[in-house]
Amino acid sequence: MAADLMPKPRSLGELISRTKIPANTVGLFWPGGSSLVFKSVRQRVYLLDPVAANWAGGSRSGAIDIRPDLVFCSVGPGEQLDLSALSHLAAAFPDARFVGSGNARDAMIGRHADDEWADMPIEPGRVHALEQEPRLDVRQVGVSDSLRIRILSDADGSDEPPWNLLLSFSGLQLCLIQRLNTEEDVVTVCEAVRRRVDVLMWSLPGASQLLAADLLDQMRPGFAIPFAYDRLPNGGELARQFRDKAARTPGVKTYLFAEDYMEGLLYSRITSRKHRLT
């Protein structure tokens, strides 16, 4: 069927399912908020921190209709861990696997002390805890792919959620920054990354913009992309400020989900539905 005659996707999950990722690239989707979706060349889907309710209050953001091979939770209980969304994903997609901190695993399988669980817990055999092992090869949890995920500790050695992450997709390196508090943290993250980062993802709510210029100057990623700004007051302006900082760093290209479209090293889609920059 001709491309212009193809019916438009009815949901975010359908869009991701239809998108075929070319060789030497990685697919990147933003459902909104702190959630991200990655799709590999082997067409495996990785859902980071699914959130069910959007900023408008109560309606679904689209994360729960995504068919993931792996759900990775970088936050812990009492933060943004959406147990209801995780439960629905587990029930809808029996082959999906789940990874998080030890406390997150306890919450997902129904062993957490809080009484917030409103749905059926996830079968323990489907949930992997990252505690004494700050690195994950997804083949460890039954996903046939070449993705490796590494937790980047703070300067004081802390690896408490929310995590900063280094994701390696068949040679492409993506660094996800969700928490930086000091200049020492910037140095520690840069020293932990042994070669150039292709893409730097920067969570605006969780990482100080005062340190952005310093990190960008030291890391010199190929692309710098802010996210999670759609639920912040004046989030669009904050995102543009980050883009301006990145633009002053030689060799760094910047990208905003709500304004730009890019194919190349990244095969990206604008998927933050119902949100506009303000």
KETORRO-409611 format. One record per atom (N, C-alpha, C): x, y, z; residue in one letter. Coordinates in pm, whole numbers, plus 50000, padded with zeros to 5 digits. Atoms other than C-alpha are relative to their C-alpha. Layout:
BEGIN
XYZA;...
//
This chain:
BEGIN
500844988150000M;500005000050000M;500885012450000M;499224987850007A;501325034649913A;500025006750135A;499844994049868A;502625054350207A;498895009950031A;501014989849974D;500075082150161D;498614994150018D;501285006649981L;497245056650170L;499954991750126L;499975007649877M;498365039650489M;499165006950106M;500804993649895P;495875045650770P;500905005150111P;499214994349891K;497185067551049K;499894991250124K;500065007949877P;498095049551373P;498945005650094P;501054995949909R;495235050351622R;500505002050142R;499464998949866S;497475049151927S;501515000649993S;498544999749992L;501045053852039L;500564985949983L;499525013750013G;501455016152072G;499994995349856G;500075004050141E;500355011151712E;501085007049919E;498934992750069L;502765038151592L;501354993350022L;498735006549969I;505675021451771I;500094986549932I;500005013250062S;504674987151643S;500285000949850S;499834998650146R;504574999551281R;501385005149961R;498724993850035T;507875018651295T;501104989449996T;498905009450017K;510704997151160K;501325007750010K;498774992849973I;514105007651287I;501104995149906I;498945003950094P;516855007851019P;501284996250073P;498705003849944A;520364994351074A;500755012350049A;499134989649944N;522795015051281N;499235011850058N;500794989449937T;520015035151445T;499294994450122T;500875004249890V;517795034251749V;498775008949997V;501244992449997G;514155044851769G;499785006150137G;500224993049875L;513265070352034L;498625006649997L;501354994749991F;509715079252140F;499795006050138F;500314993649872W;508415102152413W;498504999950022W;501445000249973P;504965093152552P;499525011850082P;500364988949913G;505045123552780G;500544997850140G;499485001049865G;506305131253128G;501404994150001G;498675005949984S;509295111053245S;500164987049923S;499935012650074S;508505081153022S;500785001749869S;499355000650130L;510625071652722L;499834985949946L;500045013150065V;510445043352470V;501164999349901V;498925002650095F;513425029052282F;499634987749918F;500215011750085K;513175005351987K;501294997149926K;498695003650055S;516224986351865S;499884995149856S;499955005350137V;517314974251524V;499344986349991V;500655013249997R;516054939751626R;498525001250034R;501424996949981Q;512644956551675Q;499514996350140Q;500395002049861R;512664950852051R;499625013750059R;500544987649944V;510744976952253V;500305000650150V;499634997849861Y;511994991052585Y;499265012250053Y;500824989349941L;509675011852801L;500625004250133L;499394994549878L;511265034153065L;498955007750079L;500844992849904D;509185045253365D;498625003549945D;501344997150053P;505635041453232P;499165007950100P;500894991949919V;503205067453363V;498645000049932V;501325001750060A;499465062853311A;499235013049987A;500824988050001A;497985096953393A;500795012049950A;499294988450052N;498835129053209N;499775012350087N;500044987949920W;499225164353340W;498615005950008W;501354994450000A;495655173553246A;499124993650107A;500715006049888G;494455149353513G;499164988149964G;500805012250005G;493395113453480G;499974992649870G;500085007350127S;493415105353109S;501344993449971S;498815007850026R;495905080452973R;500955007349906R;498994993450083S;499155093052823S;500394991449880S;499655008650111G;499575063152593G;500974989150037G;498985009849965A;502225043352783A;499434986050018A;500525013349970I;499885014952876I;499554992349877I;500375007750119D;499045005852516D;501244996149918D;498755003950066I;502715000052425I;500314985550036I;499645014049977R;503764963652383R;501504999150022R;498574999849973P;507154962252558P;500594985950011P;499255012149968D;509744934852561D;500585001150140D;499434997749868L;511254950652872L;499515013450053L;500384987749931V;509934976453119V;501085002850104V;498904996449911F;512774994353300F;499555011450089F;500434989849904C;511955013853617C;501235006250065C;498834993249945S;514635039353704S;499675007750127S;500424993249877V;512615054153992V;499584989450102V;500365009449894G;511605038654323G;498625002850055G;501314997949937P;508425034854527P;499945013550071P;500164987049937G;507035067654654G;500445011549913G;499594989350090E;508425086954357E;499005000349883E;500895000050116Q;506935082254009Q;499694985949953Q;500275013850038L;506655044354004L;498494997849996L;501455001550018D;503155038253864D;499654985250004D;500285014249983L;502165004454004L;498804995549919L;501185003650077S;498795004853832S;500354997849854S;499595001550140A;500335010353488A;500834987449982A;499185012150009L;502894982853555L;499154987450006L;500885011549988S;500174958753660S;499224997549872S;500745001450125H;498134965553347H;500904995049887H;499075004650103L;501194960953125L;500314985250018L;499695014149973A;502024927953294A;498854990949959A;501165008150034A;498474915153246A;499764999749849A;500284999150143A;498164927052885A;501064993249915A;498895005250080F;501584914852769F;500794989950083F;499415010249912P;502544882052939P;501484997349977P;498585002550028D;505954880452770D;500905011350047D;499194988649957A;507104914352902A;500774996750127A;499195001549882R;509904914853157R;500195013850065R;499934987749923F;510444941053430F;501315000650078F;498734998049929V;513624955553585V;499895012850083V;499974988149916G;514084979953874G;500894997750120G;499245001649877S;515714985454210S;499384988950086S;500545010149911G;515254960554492G;498675004350060G;501264995049945N;512574982554650N;498915000549896N;501004999850107A;510854986854314A;499484985949972A;500445013850022R;510814949254266R;499034995650109R;500905003749891D;509254944454610D;498615005949978D;501304993750025A;506524969054516A;499274993149885A;500635006150118M;505894952754177M;499434986250030M;500485013649971I;505504917854324I;499114999650124I;500954999349890G;503334930154613G;500584998450137G;499365001849869R;505884928454897R;500355013250068R;499644987149943H;506224965554962H;499115003150119H;500734997349876A;505124979155299A;498785008949979A;501124991050024D;502815005355150D;498774992249956D;501275006450039D;499164997055090D;499435006549874D;500454992750117E;499035015654758E;499624990949884E;500245008950113W;498754984754538W;498504997749982W;501435001250025A;495314984354375A;499704989349897A;500185010050105D;495854957354111D;500764987450037D;499315012549974M;497264922454084M;501515001949990M;498554999150009P;501014920654162P;500544992149881P;499355006850112I;503414909353891I;500664987250050I;499365012749964E;504674873453897E;501485002450028E;498614997149962P;508064874454078P;501034995749895P;499045004750099G;509804854353804G;500185009249881G;499924990650112R;509164882753557R;500715012950038R;499444987449952V;510814909753770V;501434998050048V;498585001149968H;514584914353796H;500435012250079H;499534988949916A;516184935554072A;501465003249969A;498634995250017L;519294956354003L;500445006350131L;499504994549874E;521034960954337E;501524999050004E;498565002049995Q;524494945754364Q;500624999549860Q;499525000950137E;524774945453984E;499535012449923E;500434987650065P;524684980853838P;500034999449847P;500005001650146R;524874966753483R;499004989249962R;500965009950048L;522274947753284L;500234997649852L;500085004550138D;522654928352961D;498604994149987D;501405004050004V;519044923652851V;499814985149975V;500105014550017R;519804887552760R;499894992950134R;500135005749866Q;520014881653136Q;498544997850039Q;501415001049964V;516244886353154V;499174994549884V;500725007150105G;515354866852841G;499625008149879G;500274992050118V;515324894752581V;501164998349903V;498965002850099S;517234885152267S;500365012949925S;499604987350059D;519014917652184D;501405003450050D;498634996149963S;522344935952217S;500035012450087S;500054988349914L;521244962952462L;500654997150135L;499425000349866R;523344969052773R;499675013050071R;500394988449921I;522234992553050I;500905000750123I;499104998149887R;524535007053315R;499535011850084R;500334989249908I;523695027853623I;501255008350025I;498894990949975L;525945058453661L;499855006150139L;500094995749860S;526605065754030S;500345014850015S;499644986349965D;526875100054193D;501465000550047D;498634998349954A;530175114354314A;500254993050133A;499845006749870D;529545099754660D;499784985049992D;500195014350018G;528985065154511G;498574995450010G;501405003649985S;525215066154558S;499394996049866S;500735004050119D;523085047554308D;498504999050032D;501414999549967E;519715056054460E;499205005449881E;500854994450105P;516855061754213P;499615014450032P;500005003550142P;516155080754000P;501424998849946P;498675003150050W;519105066753809W;500385008249878W;499404996050126N;521385082353555N;500454987249930N;499795012650070L;521805055853285L;500855002049875L;499305000950127L;524125046753000L;499464987949926L;500585010950079L;522415025952731L;500824998249873L;499185003150119S;524465008852459S;499214990949908S;500745007450102F;522534997752151F;500934996649885F;499185004550113S;524834977851922S;501045010449960S;498954990350030G;527595003951951G;499585014550016G;500474986449976L;525405034951989L;499825002250150L;500094997249858Q;525645051252332Q;499035011550027Q;500954989849956L;522745070352490L;500175001850150L;499874996949857C;523215087552826C;498755007350045C;501224994349945L;520105095353030L;500325006250136L;499704992949876I;520565121953300I;498705004250066I;501204996649925Q;517845124453563Q;500305006750134Q;499664993849872R;519765136753867R;501485003550002R;498654995049977L;522885158253897L;499905011550099L;500124989949895N;523415179154208N;501225009050013N;498774992449977T;527045190654208T;500914999049879T;498995000750105E;529975197553980E;500784986950009E;499325012949982E;531575166454129E;499204988749934E;500835010050067D;528635146054000D;500245000249849D;499724998750143V;529305159553650V;501314993049965V;498695006250025V;532965148953671V;499894984850009V;500145014449980T;532005114353801T;499304993449882T;500725005650115V;529515108253520V;500894999849876V;499144999450119C;531965119653252C;501144989850007C;498925009849985E;534755097753393E;499514985749982E;500555013550012A;532425067553394A;499704996249856A;500315002650141V;531675071153022V;501314999649923V;498665002150055R;534665057052838R;500165004949858R;499874994750135R;533875068952490R;498855009749974R;500944989150028R;531845095852321R;498564995150001R;501435002849997V;528115096052387V;499375005349872V;500684995750122D;525995097252073D;498825009250032D;501204992349965V;522875110852245V;499955002250150V;500224996649860L;522435128852577L;498545003750019L;501384997149964M;518895127852717M;500015006850137M;499934992149877W;518325154152989W;498595002050054W;501304998349935S;515345152453227S;499965013450071S;499994986549944L;514505188453305L;499545000750145L;500384998949859P;512685182353636P;501074995050096P;499145006549904G;515385160753789G;501465003749996G;498584996850013A;518705175253673A;500175015149986A;499834985549997S;519915210653745S;500515005349867S;499574994050126Q;520135231953434Q;501285008150018Q;498774992549975L;522955251253602L;501234991749964L;498885009050031L;525135220553539L;499994995349855L;500135004950137A;523955214753183A;501165004349912A;498934995050086A;526535236853014A;501314993050031A;498775006749959D;529335220753215D;500034985749948D;500065013750048L;528205185453131L;500124999349849L;499945000050146L;527695193452764L;501425002949951L;498654996450042D;531125209352739D;500974988550021D;499105011149972Q;532825179152897Q;499654987649918Q;500405012350065M;530785151652735M;499985001149849M;500074997550144R;530335166952386R;499224988949926R;500785010350070P;527495143552277P;499705004249857P;500414996550135G;526415141651916G;498695007749999G;501294993549989F;522855151352009F;499675002350147F;500494997149866A;521345167352320A;498505002249992A;501464999950010I;517625161952381I;499385001050139I;500714999249871P;515605174652680P;498654992949991P;501335005949995F;512435156952790F;499415002150138F;500724999049873A;509885155753075A;499685014450038A;500304986249970Y;509275193053046Y;498535003549977Y;501404996950032D;505635190352937D;499135001650123D;500784999049877R;504455188153299R;500545010650096R;499424989349919L;506485217653426L;499375013449964L;500394986350034P;505265253653454P;501075006249910P;499064994050095N;506845271853157N;501004989649950N;499095010650043G;508295238353049G;500605002449865G;499474997250134G;508635249052689G;501145009950003G;498944990249989E;510725279052785E;501264993950060E;498865006949942L;512955257453004L;500704991249897L;499425008550103A;513445233352714A;500805008249899A;499284991450094R;514435261852483R;501275005650062R;498794995549932Q;516885274752743Q;501084989349996Q;499055011050010F;518485240552749F;500564999049858F;499545000650139R;518625240552369R;501005011149971R;499074988950021D;520325274552374D;501364996950062D;498735003849937K;522945261552619K;500744989949911K;499375010450081A;523575231052402A;500535005749869A;499594994250128A;523795252152087A;501335007350010A;498734993049983R;526765270752234R;501174990450017R;498945009949987T;528715238252266T;500384994949862T;499605004450135P;530725230551949P;499744985149978P;500205014050039G;529705198551772G;498764993450054G;501215005849942V;526455193251965V;498775005049926V;501274996650063K;523125192451782K;498884998250102K;501085000849904T;519955198851978T;498694996649930T;501245005250055Y;516475184951932Y;498915001150105Y;501174999549912L;513045191552087L;498894991449940L;501035008950050F;510365165052056F;498825007749940F;501224993350042A;507535189852021A;500205009549882A;499754990550108E;509215210651750E;500754993949882E;499105005050103D;511675189451553D;499694985549964D;500065013950043Y;511745157251355Y;501364996549942Y;498665003450043M;514975138851288M;500094985349963M;499655013650037E;516025107751102E;501494999949972E;498575001050017G;519605096151099G;500534990450103G;499505008349891L;521545083151394L;498844995550088L;501235003249930L;518255084951579L;498864999849900L;501225000150079Y;515005075151415Y;498895003550098Y;500824994949891S;512665096351622S;498605003649954S;501384996450024R;508965102751647R;499535009550110R;500604991049902I;507085130851818I;498724993250049I;501135008149951T;504665112152040T;499415005450130T;500584994749878S;503895134452337S;498655006149964S;501314996050052R;500195136752258R;499305009750093R;500864990549929K;497855164952362K;500785010650077K;499194990049929H;500755185852490H;500575010049899H;499414989750082R;501995218552346R;500995007750087R;499064991549926L;504965239652443L;499325012950039L;500624987749953T;503885269452653T;501065009750050T;
//
